[in-house]
Amino acid sequence: MDYGTVQGIITIVVMVTFVGIFAWAYSARRKDQFDEAANLVFSDEQSKNKDSGEHK
């Protein structure tokens, strides 16, 4: 194997990995989980506000 062949194999592996991650991230089955994860920041703020309101 020469250097060009190794570069080609690495390029294909990286491209397949990228396409796999892209498909996983934009899969319809994952949408609900990602939406829930995106809103975790706001639920944390709400729980902190409730906690601070109770201690006053």
mmCIF file as Biopython writes it, N, C-alpha, C and O atoms, coordinates in Angstrom:
data_model
#
loop_
_atom_site.group_PDB
_atom_site.id
_atom_site.type_symbol
_atom_site.label_atom_id
_atom_site.label_alt_id
_atom_site.label_comp_id
_atom_site.label_asym_id
_atom_site.label_entity_id
_atom_site.label_seq_id
_atom_site.pdbx_PDB_ins_code
_atom_site.Cartn_x
_atom_site.Cartn_y
_atom_site.Cartn_z
_atom_site.occupancy
_atom_site.B_iso_or_equiv
_atom_site.auth_seq_id
_atom_site.auth_asym_id
_atom_site.pdbx_PDB_model_num
ATOM 1   N N  . MET A ? 1  ? 0.839   -1.185 0.000  1.0 0.0 1  A 1 
ATOM 2   C CA . MET A ? 1  ? 0.000   0.000  0.000  1.0 0.0 1  A 1 
ATOM 3   C C  . MET A ? 1  ? 0.883   1.247  0.000  1.0 0.0 1  A 1 
ATOM 4   O O  . MET A ? 1  ? 1.798   1.389  0.811  1.0 0.0 1  A 1 
ATOM 5   N N  . ASP A ? 2  ? 0.589   2.108  -0.899 1.0 0.0 2  A 1 
ATOM 6   C CA . ASP A ? 2  ? 1.328   3.357  -0.904 1.0 0.0 2  A 1 
ATOM 7   C C  . ASP A ? 2  ? 0.540   4.418  -0.139 1.0 0.0 2  A 1 
ATOM 8   O O  . ASP A ? 2  ? -0.581  4.179  0.309  1.0 0.0 2  A 1 
ATOM 9   N N  . TYR A ? 3  ? 1.142   5.577  -0.004 1.0 0.0 3  A 1 
ATOM 10  C CA . TYR A ? 3  ? 0.563   6.651  0.799  1.0 0.0 3  A 1 
ATOM 11  C C  . TYR A ? 3  ? -0.774  7.133  0.238  1.0 0.0 3  A 1 
ATOM 12  O O  . TYR A ? 3  ? -1.672  7.465  1.013  1.0 0.0 3  A 1 
ATOM 13  N N  . GLY A ? 4  ? -0.929  7.179  -1.072 1.0 0.0 4  A 1 
ATOM 14  C CA . GLY A ? 4  ? -2.172  7.623  -1.692 1.0 0.0 4  A 1 
ATOM 15  C C  . GLY A ? 4  ? -3.335  6.696  -1.392 1.0 0.0 4  A 1 
ATOM 16  O O  . GLY A ? 4  ? -4.458  7.156  -1.189 1.0 0.0 4  A 1 
ATOM 17  N N  . THR A ? 5  ? -3.078  5.394  -1.363 1.0 0.0 5  A 1 
ATOM 18  C CA . THR A ? 5  ? -4.121  4.423  -1.038 1.0 0.0 5  A 1 
ATOM 19  C C  . THR A ? 5  ? -4.574  4.582  0.406  1.0 0.0 5  A 1 
ATOM 20  O O  . THR A ? 5  ? -5.771  4.530  0.691  1.0 0.0 5  A 1 
ATOM 21  N N  . VAL A ? 6  ? -3.637  4.773  1.308  1.0 0.0 6  A 1 
ATOM 22  C CA . VAL A ? 6  ? -3.965  4.969  2.721  1.0 0.0 6  A 1 
ATOM 23  C C  . VAL A ? 6  ? -4.784  6.240  2.890  1.0 0.0 6  A 1 
ATOM 24  O O  . VAL A ? 6  ? -5.766  6.254  3.631  1.0 0.0 6  A 1 
ATOM 25  N N  . GLN A ? 7  ? -4.384  7.310  2.205  1.0 0.0 7  A 1 
ATOM 26  C CA . GLN A ? 7  ? -5.155  8.554  2.271  1.0 0.0 7  A 1 
ATOM 27  C C  . GLN A ? 7  ? -6.578  8.345  1.752  1.0 0.0 7  A 1 
ATOM 28  O O  . GLN A ? 7  ? -7.530  8.865  2.335  1.0 0.0 7  A 1 
ATOM 29  N N  . GLY A ? 8  ? -6.730  7.605  0.686  1.0 0.0 8  A 1 
ATOM 30  C CA . GLY A ? 8  ? -8.056  7.330  0.124  1.0 0.0 8  A 1 
ATOM 31  C C  . GLY A ? 8  ? -8.930  6.545  1.086  1.0 0.0 8  A 1 
ATOM 32  O O  . GLY A ? 8  ? -10.112 6.852  1.243  1.0 0.0 8  A 1 
ATOM 33  N N  . ILE A ? 9  ? -8.360  5.536  1.730  1.0 0.0 9  A 1 
ATOM 34  C CA . ILE A ? 9  ? -9.115  4.727  2.692  1.0 0.0 9  A 1 
ATOM 35  C C  . ILE A ? 9  ? -9.523  5.582  3.885  1.0 0.0 9  A 1 
ATOM 36  O O  . ILE A ? 9  ? -10.663 5.502  4.345  1.0 0.0 9  A 1 
ATOM 37  N N  . ILE A ? 10 ? -8.609  6.393  4.386  1.0 0.0 10 A 1 
ATOM 38  C CA . ILE A ? 10 ? -8.935  7.268  5.522  1.0 0.0 10 A 1 
ATOM 39  C C  . ILE A ? 10 ? -10.024 8.263  5.139  1.0 0.0 10 A 1 
ATOM 40  O O  . ILE A ? 10 ? -10.925 8.535  5.932  1.0 0.0 10 A 1 
ATOM 41  N N  . THR A ? 11 ? -9.944  8.809  3.925  1.0 0.0 11 A 1 
ATOM 42  C CA . THR A ? 11 ? -10.970 9.750  3.463  1.0 0.0 11 A 1 
ATOM 43  C C  . THR A ? 11 ? -12.332 9.083  3.414  1.0 0.0 11 A 1 
ATOM 44  O O  . THR A ? 11 ? -13.323 9.680  3.835  1.0 0.0 11 A 1 
ATOM 45  N N  . ILE A ? 12 ? -12.404 7.867  2.914  1.0 0.0 12 A 1 
ATOM 46  C CA . ILE A ? 12 ? -13.683 7.147  2.834  1.0 0.0 12 A 1 
ATOM 47  C C  . ILE A ? 12 ? -14.216 6.841  4.230  1.0 0.0 12 A 1 
ATOM 48  O O  . ILE A ? 12 ? -15.415 6.978  4.476  1.0 0.0 12 A 1 
ATOM 49  N N  . VAL A ? 13 ? -13.347 6.430  5.140  1.0 0.0 13 A 1 
ATOM 50  C CA . VAL A ? 13 ? -13.779 6.129  6.518  1.0 0.0 13 A 1 
ATOM 51  C C  . VAL A ? 13 ? -14.324 7.385  7.192  1.0 0.0 13 A 1 
ATOM 52  O O  . VAL A ? 13 ? -15.358 7.331  7.857  1.0 0.0 13 A 1 
ATOM 53  N N  . VAL A ? 14 ? -13.644 8.500  7.029  1.0 0.0 14 A 1 
ATOM 54  C CA . VAL A ? 14 ? -14.098 9.753  7.637  1.0 0.0 14 A 1 
ATOM 55  C C  . VAL A ? 14 ? -15.418 10.197 7.009  1.0 0.0 14 A 1 
ATOM 56  O O  . VAL A ? 14 ? -16.306 10.669 7.718  1.0 0.0 14 A 1 
ATOM 57  N N  . MET A ? 15 ? -15.558 10.055 5.705  1.0 0.0 15 A 1 
ATOM 58  C CA . MET A ? 15 ? -16.791 10.453 5.029  1.0 0.0 15 A 1 
ATOM 59  C C  . MET A ? 15 ? -17.974 9.588  5.471  1.0 0.0 15 A 1 
ATOM 60  O O  . MET A ? 15 ? -19.066 10.104 5.708  1.0 0.0 15 A 1 
ATOM 61  N N  . VAL A ? 16 ? -17.762 8.284  5.584  1.0 0.0 16 A 1 
ATOM 62  C CA . VAL A ? 16 ? -18.832 7.389  6.042  1.0 0.0 16 A 1 
ATOM 63  C C  . VAL A ? 16 ? -19.204 7.710  7.488  1.0 0.0 16 A 1 
ATOM 64  O O  . VAL A ? 16 ? -20.382 7.685  7.844  1.0 0.0 16 A 1 
ATOM 65  N N  . THR A ? 17 ? -18.209 8.012  8.322  1.0 0.0 17 A 1 
ATOM 66  C CA . THR A ? 17 ? -18.480 8.386  9.710  1.0 0.0 17 A 1 
ATOM 67  C C  . THR A ? 17 ? -19.289 9.673  9.773  1.0 0.0 17 A 1 
ATOM 68  O O  . THR A ? 17 ? -20.236 9.773  10.553 1.0 0.0 17 A 1 
ATOM 69  N N  . PHE A ? 18 ? -18.927 10.654 8.962  1.0 0.0 18 A 1 
ATOM 70  C CA . PHE A ? 18 ? -19.648 11.921 8.941  1.0 0.0 18 A 1 
ATOM 71  C C  . PHE A ? 18 ? -21.092 11.716 8.506  1.0 0.0 18 A 1 
ATOM 72  O O  . PHE A ? 18 ? -22.007 12.258 9.127  1.0 0.0 18 A 1 
ATOM 73  N N  . VAL A ? 19 ? -21.305 10.949 7.458  1.0 0.0 19 A 1 
ATOM 74  C CA . VAL A ? 19 ? -22.665 10.688 6.969  1.0 0.0 19 A 1 
ATOM 75  C C  . VAL A ? 19 ? -23.461 9.930  8.031  1.0 0.0 19 A 1 
ATOM 76  O O  . VAL A ? 19 ? -24.652 10.187 8.206  1.0 0.0 19 A 1 
ATOM 77  N N  . GLY A ? 20 ? -22.824 9.008  8.735  1.0 0.0 20 A 1 
ATOM 78  C CA . GLY A ? 20 ? -23.506 8.272  9.807  1.0 0.0 20 A 1 
ATOM 79  C C  . GLY A ? 20 ? -23.930 9.179  10.946 1.0 0.0 20 A 1 
ATOM 80  O O  . GLY A ? 20 ? -25.053 9.068  11.439 1.0 0.0 20 A 1 
ATOM 81  N N  . ILE A ? 21 ? -23.054 10.070 11.370 1.0 0.0 21 A 1 
ATOM 82  C CA . ILE A ? 21 ? -23.392 11.012 12.441 1.0 0.0 21 A 1 
ATOM 83  C C  . ILE A ? 21 ? -24.481 11.963 11.979 1.0 0.0 21 A 1 
ATOM 84  O O  . ILE A ? 21 ? -25.396 12.277 12.740 1.0 0.0 21 A 1 
ATOM 85  N N  . PHE A ? 22 ? -24.391 12.425 10.740 1.0 0.0 22 A 1 
ATOM 86  C CA . PHE A ? 22 ? -25.406 13.321 10.187 1.0 0.0 22 A 1 
ATOM 87  C C  . PHE A ? 22 ? -26.769 12.635 10.158 1.0 0.0 22 A 1 
ATOM 88  O O  . PHE A ? 22 ? -27.771 13.233 10.551 1.0 0.0 22 A 1 
ATOM 89  N N  . ALA A ? 23 ? -26.814 11.382 9.696  1.0 0.0 23 A 1 
ATOM 90  C CA . ALA A ? 23 ? -28.076 10.641 9.645  1.0 0.0 23 A 1 
ATOM 91  C C  . ALA A ? 23 ? -28.631 10.404 11.047 1.0 0.0 23 A 1 
ATOM 92  O O  . ALA A ? 23 ? -29.840 10.493 11.261 1.0 0.0 23 A 1 
ATOM 93  N N  . TRP A ? 24 ? -27.755 10.104 11.999 1.0 0.0 24 A 1 
ATOM 94  C CA . TRP A ? 24 ? -28.200 9.879  13.371 1.0 0.0 24 A 1 
ATOM 95  C C  . TRP A ? 24 ? -28.766 11.159 13.977 1.0 0.0 24 A 1 
ATOM 96  O O  . TRP A ? 24 ? -29.799 11.129 14.647 1.0 0.0 24 A 1 
ATOM 97  N N  . ALA A ? 25 ? -28.092 12.282 13.743 1.0 0.0 25 A 1 
ATOM 98  C CA . ALA A ? 25 ? -28.511 13.543 14.343 1.0 0.0 25 A 1 
ATOM 99  C C  . ALA A ? 25 ? -29.825 14.052 13.765 1.0 0.0 25 A 1 
ATOM 100 O O  . ALA A ? 25 ? -30.616 14.664 14.482 1.0 0.0 25 A 1 
ATOM 101 N N  . TYR A ? 26 ? -30.067 13.812 12.492 1.0 0.0 26 A 1 
ATOM 102 C CA . TYR A ? 26 ? -31.277 14.318 11.851 1.0 0.0 26 A 1 
ATOM 103 C C  . TYR A ? 26 ? -32.344 13.242 11.672 1.0 0.0 26 A 1 
ATOM 104 O O  . TYR A ? 26 ? -33.297 13.432 10.916 1.0 0.0 26 A 1 
ATOM 105 N N  . SER A ? 27 ? -32.191 12.128 12.352 1.0 0.0 27 A 1 
ATOM 106 C CA . SER A ? 27 ? -33.172 11.056 12.291 1.0 0.0 27 A 1 
ATOM 107 C C  . SER A ? 27 ? -34.466 11.490 12.975 1.0 0.0 27 A 1 
ATOM 108 O O  . SER A ? 27 ? -34.436 12.146 14.015 1.0 0.0 27 A 1 
ATOM 109 N N  . ALA A ? 28 ? -35.576 11.126 12.395 1.0 0.0 28 A 1 
ATOM 110 C CA . ALA A ? 28 ? -36.876 11.477 12.971 1.0 0.0 28 A 1 
ATOM 111 C C  . ALA A ? 28 ? -37.084 10.785 14.320 1.0 0.0 28 A 1 
ATOM 112 O O  . ALA A ? 28 ? -37.801 11.304 15.176 1.0 0.0 28 A 1 
ATOM 113 N N  . ARG A ? 29 ? -36.472 9.634  14.512 1.0 0.0 29 A 1 
ATOM 114 C CA . ARG A ? 29 ? -36.618 8.925  15.787 1.0 0.0 29 A 1 
ATOM 115 C C  . ARG A ? 29 ? -35.947 9.666  16.928 1.0 0.0 29 A 1 
ATOM 116 O O  . ARG A ? 29 ? -36.331 9.474  18.081 1.0 0.0 29 A 1 
ATOM 117 N N  . ARG A ? 30 ? -34.972 10.494 16.653 1.0 0.0 30 A 1 
ATOM 118 C CA . ARG A ? 30 ? -34.221 11.212 17.679 1.0 0.0 30 A 1 
ATOM 119 C C  . ARG A ? 30 ? -34.783 12.590 17.986 1.0 0.0 30 A 1 
ATOM 120 O O  . ARG A ? 30 ? -34.362 13.219 18.957 1.0 0.0 30 A 1 
ATOM 121 N N  . LYS A ? 31 ? -35.720 13.073 17.186 1.0 0.0 31 A 1 
ATOM 122 C CA . LYS A ? 31 ? -36.205 14.448 17.323 1.0 0.0 31 A 1 
ATOM 123 C C  . LYS A ? 31 ? -36.753 14.719 18.725 1.0 0.0 31 A 1 
ATOM 124 O O  . LYS A ? 31 ? -36.424 15.741 19.326 1.0 0.0 31 A 1 
ATOM 125 N N  . ASP A ? 32 ? -37.567 13.834 19.241 1.0 0.0 32 A 1 
ATOM 126 C CA . ASP A ? 32 ? -38.142 14.044 20.574 1.0 0.0 32 A 1 
ATOM 127 C C  . ASP A ? 32 ? -37.060 14.120 21.652 1.0 0.0 32 A 1 
ATOM 128 O O  . ASP A ? 32 ? -37.136 14.957 22.551 1.0 0.0 32 A 1 
ATOM 129 N N  . GLN A ? 33 ? -36.059 13.251 21.562 1.0 0.0 33 A 1 
ATOM 130 C CA . GLN A ? 33 ? -34.989 13.262 22.555 1.0 0.0 33 A 1 
ATOM 131 C C  . GLN A ? 33 ? -34.159 14.538 22.475 1.0 0.0 33 A 1 
ATOM 132 O O  . GLN A ? 33 ? -33.772 15.094 23.502 1.0 0.0 33 A 1 
ATOM 133 N N  . PHE A ? 34 ? -33.884 15.002 21.255 1.0 0.0 34 A 1 
ATOM 134 C CA . PHE A ? 34 ? -33.102 16.224 21.101 1.0 0.0 34 A 1 
ATOM 135 C C  . PHE A ? 34 ? -33.909 17.448 21.525 1.0 0.0 34 A 1 
ATOM 136 O O  . PHE A ? 34 ? -33.349 18.384 22.095 1.0 0.0 34 A 1 
ATOM 137 N N  . ASP A ? 35 ? -35.214 17.456 21.258 1.0 0.0 35 A 1 
ATOM 138 C CA . ASP A ? 35 ? -36.049 18.570 21.709 1.0 0.0 35 A 1 
ATOM 139 C C  . ASP A ? 35 ? -36.073 18.631 23.238 1.0 0.0 35 A 1 
ATOM 140 O O  . ASP A ? 35 ? -35.997 19.710 23.826 1.0 0.0 35 A 1 
ATOM 141 N N  . GLU A ? 36 ? -36.177 17.480 23.861 1.0 0.0 36 A 1 
ATOM 142 C CA . GLU A ? 36 ? -36.173 17.438 25.327 1.0 0.0 36 A 1 
ATOM 143 C C  . GLU A ? 36 ? -34.823 17.918 25.875 1.0 0.0 36 A 1 
ATOM 144 O O  . GLU A ? 36 ? -34.778 18.672 26.847 1.0 0.0 36 A 1 
ATOM 145 N N  . ALA A ? 37 ? -33.742 17.487 25.259 1.0 0.0 37 A 1 
ATOM 146 C CA . ALA A ? 37 ? -32.409 17.909 25.700 1.0 0.0 37 A 1 
ATOM 147 C C  . ALA A ? 37 ? -32.210 19.409 25.490 1.0 0.0 37 A 1 
ATOM 148 O O  . ALA A ? 37 ? -31.556 20.069 26.297 1.0 0.0 37 A 1 
ATOM 149 N N  . ALA A ? 38 ? -32.770 19.942 24.414 1.0 0.0 38 A 1 
ATOM 150 C CA . ALA A ? 38 ? -32.629 21.377 24.144 1.0 0.0 38 A 1 
ATOM 151 C C  . ALA A ? 38 ? -33.359 22.210 25.193 1.0 0.0 38 A 1 
ATOM 152 O O  . ALA A ? 38 ? -32.954 23.340 25.467 1.0 0.0 38 A 1 
ATOM 153 N N  . ASN A ? 39 ? -34.416 21.682 25.779 1.0 0.0 39 A 1 
ATOM 154 C CA . ASN A ? 39 ? -35.199 22.423 26.766 1.0 0.0 39 A 1 
ATOM 155 C C  . ASN A ? 39 ? -34.744 22.185 28.201 1.0 0.0 39 A 1 
ATOM 156 O O  . ASN A ? 39 ? -35.314 22.761 29.128 1.0 0.0 39 A 1 
ATOM 157 N N  . LEU A ? 40 ? -33.737 21.353 28.400 1.0 0.0 40 A 1 
ATOM 158 C CA . LEU A ? 40 ? -33.252 21.096 29.760 1.0 0.0 40 A 1 
ATOM 159 C C  . LEU A ? 40 ? -32.722 22.357 30.428 1.0 0.0 40 A 1 
ATOM 160 O O  . LEU A ? 40 ? -32.845 22.511 31.643 1.0 0.0 40 A 1 
ATOM 161 N N  . VAL A ? 41 ? -32.144 23.247 29.662 1.0 0.0 41 A 1 
ATOM 162 C CA . VAL A ? 41 ? -31.613 24.485 30.225 1.0 0.0 41 A 1 
ATOM 163 C C  . VAL A ? 41 ? -32.738 25.301 30.847 1.0 0.0 41 A 1 
ATOM 164 O O  . VAL A ? 41 ? -32.574 25.866 31.929 1.0 0.0 41 A 1 
ATOM 165 N N  . PHE A ? 42 ? -33.854 25.365 30.183 1.0 0.0 42 A 1 
ATOM 166 C CA . PHE A ? 42 ? -34.976 26.162 30.675 1.0 0.0 42 A 1 
ATOM 167 C C  . PHE A ? 42 ? -35.641 25.507 31.875 1.0 0.0 42 A 1 
ATOM 168 O O  . PHE A ? 42 ? -36.092 26.209 32.780 1.0 0.0 42 A 1 
ATOM 169 N N  . SER A ? 43 ? -35.713 24.185 31.909 1.0 0.0 43 A 1 
ATOM 170 C CA . SER A ? 43 ? -36.315 23.522 33.059 1.0 0.0 43 A 1 
ATOM 171 C C  . SER A ? 43 ? -35.426 23.697 34.288 1.0 0.0 43 A 1 
ATOM 172 O O  . SER A ? 43 ? -35.933 23.762 35.408 1.0 0.0 43 A 1 
ATOM 173 N N  . ASP A ? 44 ? -34.114 23.773 34.098 1.0 0.0 44 A 1 
ATOM 174 C CA . ASP A ? 44 ? -33.202 24.002 35.206 1.0 0.0 44 A 1 
ATOM 175 C C  . ASP A ? 44 ? -33.396 25.398 35.783 1.0 0.0 44 A 1 
ATOM 176 O O  . ASP A ? 44 ? -33.374 25.575 37.001 1.0 0.0 44 A 1 
ATOM 177 N N  . GLU A ? 45 ? -33.587 26.390 34.914 1.0 0.0 45 A 1 
ATOM 178 C CA . GLU A ? 45 ? -33.826 27.754 35.385 1.0 0.0 45 A 1 
ATOM 179 C C  . GLU A ? 45 ? -35.141 27.846 36.144 1.0 0.0 45 A 1 
ATOM 180 O O  . GLU A ? 45 ? -35.228 28.557 37.145 1.0 0.0 45 A 1 
ATOM 181 N N  . GLN A ? 46 ? -36.151 27.146 35.687 1.0 0.0 46 A 1 
ATOM 182 C CA . GLN A ? 46 ? -37.439 27.174 36.373 1.0 0.0 46 A 1 
ATOM 183 C C  . GLN A ? 46 ? -37.319 26.553 37.759 1.0 0.0 46 A 1 
ATOM 184 O O  . GLN A ? 46 ? -37.888 27.068 38.722 1.0 0.0 46 A 1 
ATOM 185 N N  . SER A ? 47 ? -36.584 25.449 37.864 1.0 0.0 47 A 1 
ATOM 186 C CA . SER A ? 47 ? -36.446 24.819 39.172 1.0 0.0 47 A 1 
ATOM 187 C C  . SER A ? 47 ? -35.614 25.694 40.108 1.0 0.0 47 A 1 
ATOM 188 O O  . SER A ? 47 ? -35.871 25.710 41.311 1.0 0.0 47 A 1 
ATOM 189 N N  . LYS A ? 48 ? -34.622 26.421 39.585 1.0 0.0 48 A 1 
ATOM 190 C CA . LYS A ? 48 ? -33.839 27.334 40.426 1.0 0.0 48 A 1 
ATOM 191 C C  . LYS A ? 48 ? -34.703 28.485 40.898 1.0 0.0 48 A 1 
ATOM 192 O O  . LYS A ? 48 ? -34.597 28.905 42.050 1.0 0.0 48 A 1 
ATOM 193 N N  . ASN A ? 49 ? -35.568 29.010 40.015 1.0 0.0 49 A 1 
ATOM 194 C CA . ASN A ? 49 ? -36.455 30.105 40.405 1.0 0.0 49 A 1 
ATOM 195 C C  . ASN A ? 49 ? -37.449 29.649 41.464 1.0 0.0 49 A 1 
ATOM 196 O O  . ASN A ? 49 ? -37.767 30.404 42.383 1.0 0.0 49 A 1 
ATOM 197 N N  . LYS A ? 50 ? -37.939 28.432 41.345 1.0 0.0 50 A 1 
ATOM 198 C CA . LYS A ? 50 ? -38.870 27.916 42.346 1.0 0.0 50 A 1 
ATOM 199 C C  . LYS A ? 50 ? -38.153 27.752 43.675 1.0 0.0 50 A 1 
ATOM 200 O O  . LYS A ? 50 ? -38.703 28.073 44.728 1.0 0.0 50 A 1 
ATOM 201 N N  . ASP A ? 51 ? -36.917 27.249 43.626 1.0 0.0 51 A 1 
ATOM 202 C CA . ASP A ? 51 ? -36.156 27.062 44.869 1.0 0.0 51 A 1 
ATOM 203 C C  . ASP A ? 51 ? -35.863 28.392 45.533 1.0 0.0 51 A 1 
ATOM 204 O O  . ASP A ? 51 ? -35.996 28.514 46.751 1.0 0.0 51 A 1 
ATOM 205 N N  . SER A ? 52 ? -35.466 29.391 44.761 1.0 0.0 52 A 1 
ATOM 206 C CA . SER A ? 52 ? -35.134 30.677 45.351 1.0 0.0 52 A 1 
ATOM 207 C C  . SER A ? 52 ? -36.384 31.377 45.882 1.0 0.0 52 A 1 
ATOM 208 O O  . SER A ? 52 ? -36.299 32.143 46.841 1.0 0.0 52 A 1 
ATOM 209 N N  . GLY A ? 53 ? -37.524 31.130 45.281 1.0 0.0 53 A 1 
ATOM 210 C CA . GLY A ? 53 ? -38.760 31.736 45.752 1.0 0.0 53 A 1 
ATOM 211 C C  . GLY A ? 53 ? -39.236 31.136 47.055 1.0 0.0 53 A 1 
ATOM 212 O O  . GLY A ? 53 ? -39.868 31.825 47.855 1.0 0.0 53 A 1 
ATOM 213 N N  . GLU A ? 54 ? -38.947 29.870 47.285 1.0 0.0 54 A 1 
ATOM 214 C CA . GLU A ? 54 ? -39.375 29.211 48.500 1.0 0.0 54 A 1 
ATOM 215 C C  . GLU A ? 54 ? -38.537 29.623 49.709 1.0 0.0 54 A 1 
ATOM 216 O O  . GLU A ? 54 ? -39.009 29.559 50.844 1.0 0.0 54 A 1 
ATOM 217 N N  . HIS A ? 55 ? -37.297 30.046 49.470 1.0 0.0 55 A 1 
ATOM 218 C CA . HIS A ? 55 ? -36.419 30.378 50.575 1.0 0.0 55 A 1 
ATOM 219 C C  . HIS A ? 55 ? -36.590 31.807 51.069 1.0 0.0 55 A 1 
ATOM 220 O O  . HIS A ? 55 ? -35.987 32.181 52.074 1.0 0.0 55 A 1 
ATOM 221 N N  . LYS A ? 56 ? -37.384 32.600 50.401 1.0 0.0 56 A 1 
ATOM 222 C CA . LYS A ? 56 ? -37.547 34.003 50.804 1.0 0.0 56 A 1 
ATOM 223 C C  . LYS A ? 56 ? -38.488 34.144 51.955 1.0 0.0 56 A 1 
ATOM 224 O O  . LYS A ? 56 ? -38.736 35.258 52.417 1.0 0.0 56 A 1 
#
